[in-house]
Amino acid sequence: MTELQRYLAEEVAEDLGDGIITRREAIRRLGLLGVTGAAATGLLASFATGEAAAADPGNEADQDNGRSASETTWAPVARESITFTGPRVPLMAAWAAAAKPRGGVLVIHENRGLTEHIRTVAGRLAASGYSALALDLLSEEGGTGAFPGEAEVAAALAQIPPERFVAGMKASVTELQRRVRGKKLAAIGFCFGGAMVWRLLTSNEPRLAAAAPFYGPFPEGGNFAGSRAAVLGVYGGLDARVNATRAAAKAALEAAGLKHELLTFTEADHAFFNDTGARFNPHAATEVWRRTLNWFDAARHRVRD
């Protein structure tokens, strides 16, 4: 089982442990991922009995800051479905253009694919002044809409080599450059997409000025050679599984001398930003959105060496 396949299987087990899906559904989803029999039983048992480990106290954020999700004043910009040149076939994406773009942002989706939630994130970025391109990582398979449900989407993602994802993301950065000429670029990703953004940053990609991987595991042995991005790593304090890779990300960022902040919301769990999911935390989601936009704004004005 590859690193990404293991991550996706653990997502299923964690959903069962948190009561989001039934055991029958968990077994079905693991079967689609190729995890069956004793391996599936053992994985589910480990998450059913496990307890969340304490988060690293560094750069913690208290999300109970008096805000509520209703205070958000953005109105998302309309998105359009586009295709553009990819490494092997045309790539599919949602595009949201800011009226007066301050920069461009590549958006990478969760293991559920290019959903309406992710399209809305692109629209929110555009409403905040950042033209956004939300890539469909399943473009070669006909796009997220070609699959009957999120379990099948995750199973398809598990079969794709990470190198193909990286090539698609690099092509997306090229497309962003074309659409927002002369502006600085950033990337943001969530869960599986957070893992993908870490992989993009550790793939000798120098064109990003900033990045914000949300609760995505850092790749084993990853290093930031060639990267010049200012990195805001976002974590949920209750997300012990992803937080186990936080120290490796910190060490690699420090070794590369990149500007960075690893931000932990102490009372938030994995996927806390997704307002369509069971772990949504409105206070943490509101605050992390503010901090992410501020991070992207600061990167626009930073003078690179």
C-alpha positions in Angstrom: 0.0 0.0 0.0 1.4 3.4 -1.0 1.6 6.4 1.3 -1.4 8.0 -0.3 -3.4 4.8 -0.3 -2.8 4.4 3.4 -3.9 7.9 4.1 -7.1 7.4 2.2 -7.8 4.1 4.0 -7.2 5.8 7.3 -9.7 8.6 6.3 -12.4 5.9 6.1 -11.4 4.4 9.4 -11.4 7.8 11.1 -14.9 8.5 9.6 -16.2 5.3 11.2 -14.5 6.1 14.5 -16.2 9.5 14.6 -19.6 8.1 13.7 -19.8 9.7 10.3 -20.3 6.5 8.4 -21.5 3.0 9.4 -19.3 0.0 9.7 -20.9 -1.6 6.6 -20.1 1.5 4.6 -16.6 1.6 6.0 -16.0 -2.0 4.9 -17.4 -1.2 1.5 -15.1 1.9 1.1 -12.1 0.0 2.2 -12.9 -2.7 -0.3 -12.9 -0.2 -3.1 -9.4 0.9 -1.9 -8.3 -2.8 -1.9 -8.2 -3.2 1.8 -10.1 -6.3 2.9 -10.2 -9.1 5.4 -8.0 -8.9 8.5 -6.3 -5.8 7.3 -9.6 -3.9 7.1 -10.7 -5.2 10.5 -7.4 -4.3 12.2 -7.5 -0.8 10.7 -11.0 -0.1 11.8 -10.3 -1.5 15.3 -7.3 0.8 15.7 -9.3 3.9 15.0 -12.3 2.8 17.1 -10.2 2.4 20.2 -7.6 5.1 19.6 -7.5 8.5 21.3 -6.3 11.7 19.8 -2.8 12.7 20.7 -2.0 16.1 22.0 -1.1 18.7 19.4 2.2 20.4 19.3 1.6 23.6 21.3 3.6 25.8 18.9 1.6 28.5 17.0 -1.7 27.4 18.4 -4.8 29.4 17.7 -7.8 29.7 19.9 -10.8 29.6 17.6 -13.3 30.8 20.2 -12.6 34.4 19.3 -16.1 35.8 19.4 -16.7 35.6 15.7 -19.4 33.5 14.1 -19.7 32.2 10.6 -22.6 34.6 10.0 -20.2 37.6 10.2 -18.5 36.5 6.9 -19.5 39.2 4.4 -18.2 37.7 1.1 -20.4 36.8 -1.8 -18.8 34.2 -3.9 -18.0 35.0 -7.5 -19.6 32.8 -10.2 -17.5 29.9 -11.4 -17.2 28.5 -14.8 -16.1 25.0 -15.9 -13.0 25.1 -18.1 -10.5 22.8 -19.7 -6.9 23.6 -20.5 -3.7 21.9 -21.7 -2.4 19.2 -19.4 0.6 16.9 -19.6 -1.4 14.1 -21.3 -5.0 15.2 -21.8 -6.9 18.4 -21.3 -7.4 19.1 -17.6 -10.8 20.0 -16.1 -11.2 22.8 -13.5 -13.5 25.4 -12.0 -12.4 29.0 -12.7 -13.4 32.0 -10.7 -12.1 35.4 -11.9 -11.6 38.3 -9.6 -12.8 41.7 -10.9 -9.4 43.2 -10.2 -7.1 40.3 -9.3 -4.4 40.8 -6.8 -3.0 37.3 -7.6 -4.0 33.8 -8.6 -4.6 30.8 -6.4 -4.6 27.1 -7.3 -7.2 25.2 -5.3 -6.8 21.4 -4.7 -9.8 19.4 -3.5 -10.3 16.8 -0.8 -10.6 13.0 -1.5 -14.3 13.7 -2.4 -13.1 15.4 -5.7 -14.1 18.7 -7.2 -17.3 19.2 -5.3 -19.6 22.2 -5.0 -17.9 23.1 -1.7 -14.5 23.4 -3.5 -16.0 25.4 -6.3 -17.4 27.7 -3.7 -13.9 28.1 -2.1 -12.7 29.2 -5.6 -15.6 31.7 -5.7 -14.8 33.0 -2.2 -11.2 33.6 -3.2 -12.2 35.5 -6.3 -14.6 37.6 -4.2 -11.6 38.4 -2.0 -9.5 39.5 -4.9 -7.7 36.3 -5.9 -8.6 34.7 -9.2 -8.8 30.9 -8.5 -8.5 27.8 -10.5 -9.8 24.6 -8.8 -8.3 21.6 -10.5 -10.1 18.3 -10.9 -7.5 15.7 -10.2 -9.6 13.1 -11.9 -9.6 14.9 -15.3 -8.1 11.9 -17.1 -10.9 9.7 -15.7 -13.6 12.0 -17.0 -13.8 14.2 -13.9 -15.3 13.9 -10.5 -18.8 13.8 -12.0 -18.1 10.5 -13.8 -18.2 8.6 -10.5 -21.4 7.6 -8.6 -20.2 8.7 -5.2 -17.4 10.0 -2.9 -16.2 6.4 -2.1 -15.6 5.7 -5.7 -13.9 9.0 -6.1 -11.5 8.2 -3.3 -10.8 4.7 -4.7 -10.0 6.2 -8.1 -7.6 8.8 -6.5 -5.9 6.0 -4.7 -4.9 4.3 -7.9 -3.2 7.3 -9.4 0.6 7.7 -8.9 1.5 10.9 -7.1 3.7 12.0 -10.0 0.6 12.4 -12.2 -1.0 14.7 -9.6 2.2 16.8 -9.4 2.4 17.1 -13.2 -1.3 18.2 -13.3 -0.7 20.8 -10.6 2.3 22.2 -12.4 0.3 22.5 -15.6 -2.4 24.3 -13.5 0.2 26.8 -12.3 1.2 27.4 -15.9 -2.5 28.1 -16.7 -2.8 30.4 -13.7 0.2 32.3 -15.0 -1.5 32.8 -18.3 -4.7 34.0 -16.8 -3.3 36.4 -14.2 -0.3 37.7 -16.0 2.3 39.5 -13.8 0.6 38.5 -10.5 2.0 36.3 -7.8 0.6 32.9 -7.4 -0.4 30.7 -4.4 -1.9 27.3 -3.7 -4.3 26.0 -1.2 -5.5 22.4 -0.6 -7.7 20.6 1.9 -7.2 17.1 3.4 -6.0 15.0 0.5 -5.6 18.3 -1.3 -3.4 19.6 1.5 -1.2 16.5 1.0 -1.0 17.4 -2.7 0.0 21.0 -2.0 2.8 19.7 0.2 3.9 17.5 -2.7 3.8 20.4 -5.1 5.9 22.4 -2.8 8.5 19.6 -2.6 8.6 19.0 -6.3 11.1 21.8 -7.2 8.3 24.3 -8.1 9.7 27.8 -7.8 6.7 29.7 -9.2 4.5 29.9 -6.0 4.8 32.9 -3.7 2.7 31.3 -1.0 0.9 28.2 -0.1 -1.6 27.0 2.6 -1.9 23.2 2.9 -4.9 22.5 5.3 -4.5 19.4 7.5 -2.7 17.4 4.9 0.1 14.9 5.7 3.6 15.8 4.8 5.2 13.4 2.4 7.9 11.0 3.7 11.3 12.4 2.8 9.9 15.6 1.4 12.3 18.6 1.0 11.7 22.1 -0.4 14.6 22.3 -2.8 13.7 24.8 -5.5 10.7 26.2 -3.6 10.4 29.9 -2.7 6.9 29.9 -1.2 5.9 31.3 2.1 4.0 28.4 3.7 1.1 28.5 6.1 0.5 25.0 7.4 -3.0 24.6 9.0 -3.8 21.9 11.5 -6.6 20.9 13.8 -5.6 20.2 17.3 -7.7 17.0 17.5 -6.4 15.6 14.2 -3.7 13.3 15.7 -3.2 11.3 12.5 -2.2 14.3 10.3 -0.4 16.1 13.2 2.0 13.1 13.4 3.7 14.5 10.3 3.8 18.1 11.5 7.3 17.8 13.0 8.7 16.6 9.7 7.1 19.5 7.8 8.6 21.9 10.3 12.0 20.4 10.1 12.0 20.5 6.3 10.8 24.1 6.2 13.5 25.2 8.6 16.1 23.3 6.7 15.1 25.1 3.5 15.0 28.5 5.2 11.5 29.2 3.9 9.2 31.7 5.6 6.5 29.6 7.4 4.0 29.3 10.1 2.4 26.1 11.3 -1.0 27.1 12.8 -2.9 24.7 15.0 -6.5 25.3 16.0 -6.6 23.5 19.3 -10.2 22.5 19.5 -10.8 21.8 15.8 -10.6 18.4 14.1 -9.6 17.2 10.7 -11.6 18.9 7.8 -12.8 21.6 10.1 -13.0 24.1 7.3 -15.6 22.2 5.2 -19.0 23.6 6.1 -20.7 20.6 4.4 -19.0 18.1 6.7 -19.6 16.7 10.1 -16.4 18.2 11.6 -17.1 21.8 10.5 -16.0 24.3 13.1 -17.4 27.7 12.2 -15.2 29.7 14.6 -12.0 28.1 13.4 -13.1 28.2 9.7 -13.8 32.0 10.0 -10.4 32.7 11.6 -8.3 30.5 9.3 -9.9 32.1 6.3 -8.9 35.6 7.6 -5.3 34.4 8.3 -4.9 32.7 5.0 -6.0 35.8 3.0 -3.6 37.9 5.2 -0.8 35.4 4.4 -1.4 35.6 0.7 -1.5 39.4 0.9 1.8 39.5 2.7 3.4 37.2 0.2 2.4 39.6 -2.6 4.5 42.3 -1.1 7.4 40.1 0.0 10.6 40.8 -1.9 12.2 37.5 -2.9 16.0 37.0 -2.7 
